[in-house]
Amino acid sequence: MKTFLAKKETVQPKWYLIDAEGKVLGRIAVKAANIIRGRHKASYTPSVDTGDFVVIINAEKVAVTGKKDEQNEYMFFSGFVGGESYRSLKLQRERNPEFIIKHAVKGMLPKNRIAARMLTKLRVFKGAKHGHEAQNPVKVAV
């Protein structure tokens, strides 16, 4: 018996929906990263993008444990001398809650060129509305 290796042409991506309301950030990120990579499929091949699309709604209602709302900080750098700035998770949630989930999922993907393409399969939305009803995403429990 030969080992099956998936090819880019044979992959048929599906769409999945995750509701982040009241769910822990890390658990959502793990679930989304595994679906985006294709780890949930029997045809998973590490060197081929076999993953599916993930739509995450209610990004502003994601839960974190402990004192992470005040203690976790995101660092931004403008590229100029002294252009370093920090934002707490609480402030980031008010300004751009989609960034919190995208940042967590990006950290769980491999650090290579395929990961940049995989990250385009993640769609995060602030509220309960999303523009992907036509794809009929399957709801996933986290």
CNS distance restraints for C-alpha pairs under 8 A (distance, minus, plus):
assign (resid   4 and name CA) (resid  43 and name CA) 7.25 0.50 0.50
assign (resid   5 and name CA) (resid  43 and name CA) 7.12 0.50 0.50
assign (resid   5 and name CA) (resid  44 and name CA) 7.89 0.50 0.50
assign (resid   5 and name CA) (resid  45 and name CA) 6.09 0.50 0.50
assign (resid   6 and name CA) (resid  10 and name CA) 6.91 0.50 0.50
assign (resid   6 and name CA) (resid  11 and name CA) 7.24 0.50 0.50
assign (resid   6 and name CA) (resid  43 and name CA) 6.12 0.50 0.50
assign (resid   6 and name CA) (resid  44 and name CA) 7.09 0.50 0.50
assign (resid   6 and name CA) (resid  45 and name CA) 6.02 0.50 0.50
assign (resid   6 and name CA) (resid  48 and name CA) 6.88 0.50 0.50
assign (resid   6 and name CA) (resid  50 and name CA) 7.38 0.50 0.50
assign (resid   7 and name CA) (resid  11 and name CA) 6.72 0.50 0.50
assign (resid   7 and name CA) (resid  48 and name CA) 6.71 0.50 0.50
assign (resid   8 and name CA) (resid  48 and name CA) 6.48 0.50 0.50
assign (resid   8 and name CA) (resid  49 and name CA) 6.89 0.50 0.50
assign (resid   8 and name CA) (resid  50 and name CA) 7.26 0.50 0.50
assign (resid  11 and name CA) (resid  50 and name CA) 5.97 0.50 0.50
assign (resid  13 and name CA) (resid  50 and name CA) 7.49 0.50 0.50
assign (resid  13 and name CA) (resid  51 and name CA) 6.53 0.50 0.50
assign (resid  13 and name CA) (resid  52 and name CA) 4.68 0.50 0.50
assign (resid  13 and name CA) (resid  53 and name CA) 6.78 0.50 0.50
assign (resid  14 and name CA) (resid  52 and name CA) 5.14 0.50 0.50
assign (resid  14 and name CA) (resid  53 and name CA) 6.15 0.50 0.50
assign (resid  14 and name CA) (resid 137 and name CA) 7.53 0.50 0.50
assign (resid  15 and name CA) (resid  52 and name CA) 6.05 0.50 0.50
assign (resid  15 and name CA) (resid  53 and name CA) 4.73 0.50 0.50
assign (resid  15 and name CA) (resid  54 and name CA) 5.89 0.50 0.50
assign (resid  15 and name CA) (resid  55 and name CA) 7.45 0.50 0.50
assign (resid  15 and name CA) (resid 135 and name CA) 6.64 0.50 0.50
assign (resid  15 and name CA) (resid 136 and name CA) 7.02 0.50 0.50
assign (resid  15 and name CA) (resid 137 and name CA) 4.53 0.50 0.50
assign (resid  15 and name CA) (resid 138 and name CA) 6.33 0.50 0.50
assign (resid  16 and name CA) (resid  52 and name CA) 7.50 0.50 0.50
assign (resid  16 and name CA) (resid  53 and name CA) 6.19 0.50 0.50
assign (resid  16 and name CA) (resid  54 and name CA) 4.87 0.50 0.50
assign (resid  16 and name CA) (resid  55 and name CA) 6.11 0.50 0.50
assign (resid  16 and name CA) (resid 137 and name CA) 4.58 0.50 0.50
assign (resid  16 and name CA) (resid 138 and name CA) 4.63 0.50 0.50
assign (resid  16 and name CA) (resid 139 and name CA) 5.80 0.50 0.50
assign (resid  16 and name CA) (resid 140 and name CA) 6.49 0.50 0.50
assign (resid  17 and name CA) (resid  54 and name CA) 5.90 0.50 0.50
assign (resid  17 and name CA) (resid  55 and name CA) 4.78 0.50 0.50
assign (resid  17 and name CA) (resid  56 and name CA) 5.90 0.50 0.50
assign (resid  17 and name CA) (resid  57 and name CA) 7.65 0.50 0.50
assign (resid  17 and name CA) (resid 137 and name CA) 5.45 0.50 0.50
assign (resid  17 and name CA) (resid 138 and name CA) 5.67 0.50 0.50
assign (resid  17 and name CA) (resid 139 and name CA) 4.57 0.50 0.50
assign (resid  17 and name CA) (resid 140 and name CA) 5.91 0.50 0.50
assign (resid  18 and name CA) (resid  28 and name CA) 7.85 0.50 0.50
assign (resid  18 and name CA) (resid  54 and name CA) 7.33 0.50 0.50
assign (resid  18 and name CA) (resid  55 and name CA) 6.19 0.50 0.50
assign (resid  18 and name CA) (resid  56 and name CA) 4.78 0.50 0.50
assign (resid  18 and name CA) (resid  57 and name CA) 6.46 0.50 0.50
assign (resid  18 and name CA) (resid 139 and name CA) 6.05 0.50 0.50
assign (resid  18 and name CA) (resid 140 and name CA) 5.52 0.50 0.50
assign (resid  18 and name CA) (resid 141 and name CA) 7.01 0.50 0.50
assign (resid  18 and name CA) (resid 142 and name CA) 7.47 0.50 0.50
assign (resid  19 and name CA) (resid  56 and name CA) 5.86 0.50 0.50
assign (resid  19 and name CA) (resid  57 and name CA) 5.15 0.50 0.50
assign (resid  19 and name CA) (resid  58 and name CA) 6.27 0.50 0.50
assign (resid  20 and name CA) (resid  24 and name CA) 7.84 0.50 0.50
assign (resid  20 and name CA) (resid  25 and name CA) 7.92 0.50 0.50
assign (resid  20 and name CA) (resid  28 and name CA) 7.05 0.50 0.50
assign (resid  20 and name CA) (resid  56 and name CA) 6.59 0.50 0.50
assign (resid  20 and name CA) (resid  57 and name CA) 6.04 0.50 0.50
assign (resid  20 and name CA) (resid  58 and name CA) 5.45 0.50 0.50
assign (resid  20 and name CA) (resid  59 and name CA) 5.90 0.50 0.50
assign (resid  20 and name CA) (resid  61 and name CA) 6.55 0.50 0.50
assign (resid  20 and name CA) (resid  62 and name CA) 5.31 0.50 0.50
assign (resid  21 and name CA) (resid  57 and name CA) 7.88 0.50 0.50
assign (resid  21 and name CA) (resid  58 and name CA) 5.61 0.50 0.50
assign (resid  21 and name CA) (resid  59 and name CA) 7.23 0.50 0.50
assign (resid  21 and name CA) (resid  60 and name CA) 7.91 0.50 0.50
assign (resid  21 and name CA) (resid  61 and name CA) 4.84 0.50 0.50
assign (resid  21 and name CA) (resid  62 and name CA) 5.38 0.50 0.50
assign (resid  21 and name CA) (resid  63 and name CA) 7.54 0.50 0.50
assign (resid  22 and name CA) (resid  61 and name CA) 6.07 0.50 0.50
assign (resid  22 and name CA) (resid  62 and name CA) 5.42 0.50 0.50
assign (resid  22 and name CA) (resid  63 and name CA) 5.32 0.50 0.50
assign (resid  23 and name CA) (resid  27 and name CA) 7.49 0.50 0.50
assign (resid  23 and name CA) (resid  28 and name CA) 6.98 0.50 0.50
assign (resid  23 and name CA) (resid  62 and name CA) 5.61 0.50 0.50
assign (resid  23 and name CA) (resid  63 and name CA) 5.44 0.50 0.50
assign (resid  23 and name CA) (resid 142 and name CA) 7.47 0.50 0.50
assign (resid  24 and name CA) (resid  28 and name CA) 6.44 0.50 0.50
assign (resid  24 and name CA) (resid  62 and name CA) 6.25 0.50 0.50
assign (resid  24 and name CA) (resid  63 and name CA) 4.69 0.50 0.50
assign (resid  24 and name CA) (resid  64 and name CA) 5.44 0.50 0.50
assign (resid  24 and name CA) (resid  65 and name CA) 7.28 0.50 0.50
assign (resid  25 and name CA) (resid  29 and name CA) 6.19 0.50 0.50
assign (resid  25 and name CA) (resid  62 and name CA) 6.00 0.50 0.50
assign (resid  25 and name CA) (resid  63 and name CA) 5.95 0.50 0.50
assign (resid  25 and name CA) (resid  64 and name CA) 5.89 0.50 0.50
assign (resid  25 and name CA) (resid 101 and name CA) 7.05 0.50 0.50
assign (resid  25 and name CA) (resid 104 and name CA) 7.72 0.50 0.50
assign (resid  26 and name CA) (resid  30 and name CA) 6.19 0.50 0.50
assign (resid  26 and name CA) (resid 104 and name CA) 7.16 0.50 0.50
assign (resid  27 and name CA) (resid  31 and name CA) 6.27 0.50 0.50
assign (resid  27 and name CA) (resid 142 and name CA) 6.95 0.50 0.50
assign (resid  28 and name CA) (resid  32 and name CA) 6.08 0.50 0.50
assign (resid  28 and name CA) (resid 142 and name CA) 6.40 0.50 0.50
assign (resid  29 and name CA) (resid  33 and name CA) 5.91 0.50 0.50
assign (resid  29 and name CA) (resid 101 and name CA) 6.73 0.50 0.50
assign (resid  29 and name CA) (resid 104 and name CA) 5.85 0.50 0.50
assign (resid  29 and name CA) (resid 105 and name CA) 4.81 0.50 0.50
assign (resid  29 and name CA) (resid 108 and name CA) 7.44 0.50 0.50
assign (resid  30 and name CA) (resid  34 and name CA) 6.15 0.50 0.50
assign (resid  30 and name CA) (resid 105 and name CA) 7.01 0.50 0.50
assign (resid  30 and name CA) (resid 108 and name CA) 6.98 0.50 0.50
assign (resid  31 and name CA) (resid  35 and name CA) 6.36 0.50 0.50
assign (resid  31 and name CA) (resid 142 and name CA) 6.98 0.50 0.50
assign (resid  32 and name CA) (resid  36 and name CA) 6.07 0.50 0.50
assign (resid  32 and name CA) (resid  54 and name CA) 6.51 0.50 0.50
assign (resid  32 and name CA) (resid 105 and name CA) 6.89 0.50 0.50
assign (resid  32 and name CA) (resid 122 and name CA) 7.94 0.50 0.50
assign (resid  33 and name CA) (resid  37 and name CA) 6.09 0.50 0.50
assign (resid  33 and name CA) (resid 105 and name CA) 5.66 0.50 0.50
assign (resid  33 and name CA) (resid 106 and name CA) 7.83 0.50 0.50
assign (resid  33 and name CA) (resid 108 and name CA) 6.28 0.50 0.50
assign (resid  33 and name CA) (resid 109 and name CA) 6.30 0.50 0.50
assign (resid  34 and name CA) (resid  38 and name CA) 5.99 0.50 0.50
assign (resid  34 and name CA) (resid  39 and name CA) 5.13 0.50 0.50
assign (resid  34 and name CA) (resid  40 and name CA) 6.53 0.50 0.50
assign (resid  35 and name CA) (resid  39 and name CA) 6.20 0.50 0.50
assign (resid  35 and name CA) (resid  40 and name CA) 6.14 0.50 0.50
assign (resid  35 and name CA) (resid  51 and name CA) 5.89 0.50 0.50
assign (resid  35 and name CA) (resid  52 and name CA) 5.90 0.50 0.50
assign (resid  35 and name CA) (resid  53 and name CA) 7.55 0.50 0.50
assign (resid  35 and name CA) (resid  54 and name CA) 7.28 0.50 0.50
assign (resid  36 and name CA) (resid  50 and name CA) 7.97 0.50 0.50
assign (resid  36 and name CA) (resid  51 and name CA) 4.47 0.50 0.50
assign (resid  36 and name CA) (resid  52 and name CA) 5.16 0.50 0.50
assign (resid  36 and name CA) (resid  53 and name CA) 6.21 0.50 0.50
assign (resid  36 and name CA) (resid  54 and name CA) 6.82 0.50 0.50
assign (resid  36 and name CA) (resid 118 and name CA) 6.17 0.50 0.50
assign (resid  36 and name CA) (resid 119 and name CA) 7.55 0.50 0.50
assign (resid  36 and name CA) (resid 121 and name CA) 6.63 0.50 0.50
assign (resid  36 and name CA) (resid 122 and name CA) 7.31 0.50 0.50
assign (resid  37 and name CA) (resid  49 and name CA) 6.54 0.50 0.50
assign (resid  37 and name CA) (resid  50 and name CA) 6.39 0.50 0.50
assign (resid  37 and name CA) (resid  51 and name CA) 4.51 0.50 0.50
assign (resid  37 and name CA) (resid  52 and name CA) 7.39 0.50 0.50
assign (resid  37 and name CA) (resid 109 and name CA) 7.60 0.50 0.50
assign (resid  37 and name CA) (resid 118 and name CA) 6.80 0.50 0.50
assign (resid  38 and name CA) (resid  44 and name CA) 5.69 0.50 0.50
assign (resid  38 and name CA) (resid  49 and name CA) 7.36 0.50 0.50
assign (resid  38 and name CA) (resid  50 and name CA) 5.06 0.50 0.50
assign (resid  38 and name CA) (resid  51 and name CA) 3.72 0.50 0.50
assign (resid  38 and name CA) (resid  52 and name CA) 6.44 0.50 0.50
assign (resid  39 and name CA) (resid  44 and name CA) 5.71 0.50 0.50
assign (resid  39 and name CA) (resid  51 and name CA) 7.48 0.50 0.50
assign (resid  40 and name CA) (resid  44 and name CA) 7.51 0.50 0.50
assign (resid  43 and name CA) (resid  50 and name CA) 7.64 0.50 0.50
assign (resid  44 and name CA) (resid  50 and name CA) 6.22 0.50 0.50
assign (resid  45 and name CA) (resid  49 and name CA) 7.59 0.50 0.50
assign (resid  45 and name CA) (resid  50 and name CA) 6.87 0.50 0.50
assign (resid  47 and name CA) (resid 114 and name CA) 7.95 0.50 0.50
assign (resid  48 and name CA) (resid 114 and name CA) 7.82 0.50 0.50
assign (resid  49 and name CA) (resid 114 and name CA) 6.83 0.50 0.50
assign (resid  49 and name CA) (resid 118 and name CA) 6.91 0.50 0.50
assign (resid  51 and name CA) (resid 118 and name CA) 7.40 0.50 0.50
assign (resid  52 and name CA) (resid 121 and name CA) 6.98 0.50 0.50
assign (resid  53 and name CA) (resid 121 and name CA) 4.73 0.50 0.50
assign (resid  53 and name CA) (resid 122 and name CA) 6.10 0.50 0.50
assign (resid  53 and name CA) (resid 123 and name CA) 7.81 0.50 0.50
assign (resid  54 and name CA) (resid 121 and name CA) 6.31 0.50 0.50
assign (resid  54 and name CA) (resid 122 and name CA) 5.07 0.50 0.50
assign (resid  54 and name CA) (resid 123 and name CA) 6.14 0.50 0.50
assign (resid  55 and name CA) (resid 122 and name CA) 6.21 0.50 0.50
assign (resid  55 and name CA) (resid 123 and name CA) 4.73 0.50 0.50
assign (resid  55 and name CA) (resid 124 and name CA) 5.85 0.50 0.50
assign (resid  55 and name CA) (resid 125 and name CA) 7.69 0.50 0.50
assign (resid  55 and name CA) (resid 130 and name CA) 7.98 0.50 0.50
assign (resid  55 and name CA) (resid 132 and name CA) 7.92 0.50 0.50
assign (resid  55 and name CA) (resid 137 and name CA) 7.77 0.50 0.50
assign (resid  56 and name CA) (resid 122 and name CA) 7.80 0.50 0.50
assign (resid  56 and name CA) (resid 123 and name CA) 6.21 0.50 0.50
assign (resid  56 and name CA) (resid 124 and name CA) 4.72 0.50 0.50
assign (resid  56 and name CA) (resid 125 and name CA) 6.13 0.50 0.50
assign (resid  57 and name CA) (resid 124 and name CA) 6.09 0.50 0.50
assign (resid  57 and name CA) (resid 125 and name CA) 4.89 0.50 0.50
assign (resid  57 and name CA) (resid 126 and name CA) 6.23 0.50 0.50
assign (resid  57 and name CA) (resid 127 and name CA) 5.94 0.50 0.50
assign (resid  57 and name CA) (resid 128 and name CA) 5.36 0.50 0.50
assign (resid  57 and name CA) (resid 129 and name CA) 7.16 0.50 0.50
assign (resid  57 and name CA) (resid 130 and name CA) 7.15 0.50 0.50
assign (resid  58 and name CA) (resid  62 and name CA) 7.18 0.50 0.50
assign (resid  58 and name CA) (resid 125 and name CA) 6.36 0.50 0.50
assign (resid  58 and name CA) (resid 126 and name CA) 5.16 0.50 0.50
assign (resid  58 and name CA) (resid 127 and name CA) 4.59 0.50 0.50
assign (resid  58 and name CA) (resid 128 and name CA) 5.37 0.50 0.50
assign (resid  59 and name CA) (resid  97 and name CA) 5.68 0.50 0.50
assign (resid  59 and name CA) (resid  98 and name CA) 5.78 0.50 0.50
assign (resid  59 and name CA) (resid 101 and name CA) 7.14 0.50 0.50
assign (resid  59 and name CA) (resid 124 and name CA) 6.87 0.50 0.50
assign (resid  59 and name CA) (resid 125 and name CA) 6.07 0.50 0.50
assign (resid  59 and name CA) (resid 126 and name CA) 4.91 0.50 0.50
assign (resid  59 and name CA) (resid 127 and name CA) 6.88 0.50 0.50
assign (resid  60 and name CA) (resid  93 and name CA) 5.99 0.50 0.50
assign (resid  60 and name CA) (resid  94 and name CA) 7.58 0.50 0.50
assign (resid  60 and name CA) (resid  97 and name CA) 5.10 0.50 0.50
assign (resid  60 and name CA) (resid  98 and name CA) 7.43 0.50 0.50
assign (resid  60 and name CA) (resid 126 and name CA) 5.81 0.50 0.50
assign (resid  60 and name CA) (resid 127 and name CA) 7.44 0.50 0.50
assign (resid  64 and name CA) (resid  68 and name CA) 6.40 0.50 0.50
assign (resid  64 and name CA) (resid  69 and name CA) 7.03 0.50 0.50
assign (resid  67 and name CA) (resid  71 and name CA) 6.04 0.50 0.50
assign (resid  68 and name CA) (resid  72 and name CA) 5.03 0.50 0.50
assign (resid  68 and name CA) (resid  89 and name CA) 7.18 0.50 0.50
assign (resid  69 and name CA) (resid  88 and name CA) 6.89 0.50 0.50
assign (resid  69 and name CA) (resid  89 and name CA) 5.09 0.50 0.50
assign (resid  69 and name CA) (resid  90 and name CA) 5.00 0.50 0.50
assign (resid  70 and name CA) (resid  88 and name CA) 6.02 0.50 0.50
assign (resid  70 and name CA) (resid  89 and name CA) 6.54 0.50 0.50
assign (resid  70 and name CA) (resid  90 and name CA) 6.34 0.50 0.50
assign (resid  71 and name CA) (resid  88 and name CA) 6.84 0.50 0.50
assign (resid  71 and name CA) (resid  89 and name CA) 7.65 0.50 0.50
assign (resid  72 and name CA) (resid  88 and name CA) 5.73 0.50 0.50
assign (resid  72 and name CA) (resid  89 and name CA) 5.63 0.50 0.50
assign (resid  73 and name CA) (resid  86 and name CA) 6.09 0.50 0.50
assign (resid  73 and name CA) (resid  87 and name CA) 5.34 0.50 0.50
assign (resid  73 and name CA) (resid  88 and name CA) 4.30 0.50 0.50
assign (resid  73 and name CA) (resid  89 and name CA) 5.87 0.50 0.50
assign (resid  74 and name CA) (resid  86 and name CA) 5.53 0.50 0.50
assign (resid  74 and name CA) (resid  87 and name CA) 5.21 0.50 0.50
assign (resid  74 and name CA) (resid  88 and name CA) 6.27 0.50 0.50
assign (resid  74 and name CA) (resid  89 and name CA) 7.10 0.50 0.50
assign (resid  75 and name CA) (resid  84 and name CA) 7.02 0.50 0.50
assign (resid  75 and name CA) (resid  85 and name CA) 5.83 0.50 0.50
assign (resid  75 and name CA) (resid  86 and name CA) 4.57 0.50 0.50
assign (resid  75 and name CA) (resid  87 and name CA) 6.61 0.50 0.50
assign (resid  76 and name CA) (resid  84 and name CA) 5.81 0.50 0.50
assign (resid  76 and name CA) (resid  85 and name CA) 5.27 0.50 0.50
assign (resid  76 and name CA) (resid  86 and name CA) 6.19 0.50 0.50
assign (resid  77 and name CA) (resid  83 and name CA) 5.49 0.50 0.50
assign (resid  77 and name CA) (resid  84 and name CA) 4.52 0.50 0.50
assign (resid  77 and name CA) (resid  85 and name CA) 6.36 0.50 0.50
assign (resid  78 and name CA) (resid  83 and name CA) 5.01 0.50 0.50
assign (resid  78 and name CA) (resid  84 and name CA) 6.56 0.50 0.50
assign (resid  79 and name CA) (resid  83 and name CA) 6.30 0.50 0.50
assign (resid  87 and name CA) (resid  91 and name CA) 6.25 0.50 0.50
assign (resid  87 and name CA) (resid  92 and name CA) 6.24 0.50 0.50
assign (resid  88 and name CA) (resid  92 and name CA) 6.13 0.50 0.50
assign (resid  89 and name CA) (resid  93 and name CA) 5.98 0.50 0.50
assign (resid  89 and name CA) (resid 100 and name CA) 7.63 0.50 0.50
assign (resid  90 and name CA) (resid  94 and name CA) 6.65 0.50 0.50
assign (resid  91 and name CA) (resid  95 and name CA) 6.32 0.50 0.50
assign (resid  92 and name CA) (resid  96 and name CA) 5.51 0.50 0.50
assign (resid  92 and name CA) (resid  97 and name CA) 6.18 0.50 0.50
assign (resid  92 and name CA) (resid  99 and name CA) 7.77 0.50 0.50
assign (resid  92 and name CA) (resid 100 and name CA) 7.32 0.50 0.50
assign (resid  93 and name CA) (resid  97 and name CA) 4.27 0.50 0.50
assign (resid  93 and name CA) (resid  98 and name CA) 7.98 0.50 0.50
assign (resid  93 and name CA) (resid 100 and name CA) 7.18 0.50 0.50
assign (resid  96 and name CA) (resid 100 and name CA) 7.61 0.50 0.50
assign (resid  97 and name CA) (resid 101 and name CA) 7.36 0.50 0.50
assign (resid  97 and name CA) (resid 126 and name CA) 6.54 0.50 0.50
assign (resid  98 and name CA) (resid 102 and name CA) 6.32 0.50 0.50
assign (resid  98 and name CA) (resid 124 and name CA) 5.62 0.50 0.50
assign (resid  98 and name CA) (resid 125 and name CA) 6.29 0.50 0.50
assign (resid  98 and name CA) (resid 126 and name CA) 6.32 0.50 0.50
assign (resid  99 and name CA) (resid 103 and name CA) 5.82 0.50 0.50
assign (resid 100 and name CA) (resid 104 and name CA) 6.32 0.50 0.50
assign (resid 101 and name CA) (resid 105 and name CA) 6.16 0.50 0.50
assign (resid 101 and name CA) (resid 124 and name CA) 7.50 0.50 0.50
assign (resid 102 and name CA) (resid 106 and name CA) 5.99 0.50 0.50
assign (resid 102 and name CA) (resid 122 and name CA) 7.66 0.50 0.50
assign (resid 102 and name CA) (resid 124 and name CA) 7.40 0.50 0.50
assign (resid 103 and name CA) (resid 107 and name CA) 6.33 0.50 0.50
assign (resid 104 and name CA) (resid 108 and name CA) 6.75 0.50 0.50
assign (resid 105 and name CA) (resid 109 and name CA) 6.63 0.50 0.50
assign (resid 106 and name CA) (resid 115 and name CA) 7.91 0.50 0.50
assign (resid 106 and name CA) (resid 119 and name CA) 6.86 0.50 0.50
assign (resid 109 and name CA) (resid 115 and name CA) 5.98 0.50 0.50
assign (resid 110 and name CA) (resid 114 and name CA) 7.91 0.50 0.50
assign (resid 110 and name CA) (resid 115 and name CA) 5.82 0.50 0.50
assign (resid 111 and name CA) (resid 115 and name CA) 6.42 0.50 0.50
assign (resid 112 and name CA) (resid 116 and name CA) 7.25 0.50 0.50
assign (resid 113 and name CA) (resid 117 and name CA) 7.03 0.50 0.50
assign (resid 114 and name CA) (resid 118 and name CA) 6.19 0.50 0.50
assign (resid 115 and name CA) (resid 119 and name CA) 6.07 0.50 0.50
assign (resid 116 and name CA) (resid 120 and name CA) 6.96 0.50 0.50
assign (resid 117 and name CA) (resid 121 and name CA) 7.45 0.50 0.50
assign (resid 118 and name CA) (resid 122 and name CA) 7.62 0.50 0.50
assign (resid 125 and name CA) (resid 129 and name CA) 7.37 0.50 0.50
assign (resid 125 and name CA) (resid 130 and name CA) 6.43 0.50 0.50
assign (resid 132 and name CA) (resid 136 and name CA) 7.27 0.50 0.50
assign (resid 132 and name CA) (resid 137 and name CA) 7.51 0.50 0.50
assign (resid 133 and name CA) (resid 137 and name CA) 6.96 0.50 0.50
